[in-house]
Amino acid sequence: MGTTGRGVDGEVIASSEHADCMENVPEQPRWLEGIKGEHGTRLIESDRRVIKVLAGPGAGKTTCLKRRVLRLVDTARVKRAQIFAS
């Protein structure tokens, strides 16, 4: 017996009916959890050595930079001692 939920338009969706749809959905890396928008994702996933972020208050600059550091360390491409953020 599968679980049920409601879709965007309120229709009832049973997980067993749509299990095949979820099989091929790649799991999102932890550094992208909660990041909204293409700009934040591009900043975090960028391979540039130096990044300058200009945005207004509450835009998510600090969150994106912290997630970028997390990605660099998690993927073992950079040692923590090699990162400078100001």
Secondary structure, DSSP 8 states (H G I E B T S, - for coil): ---EEE-TTS-EEETTTSHHHHHT-----GGGTT--SHHHHHHHH---S-------TTSSHHHHHHHHHHHHHHTTSS-GGG----
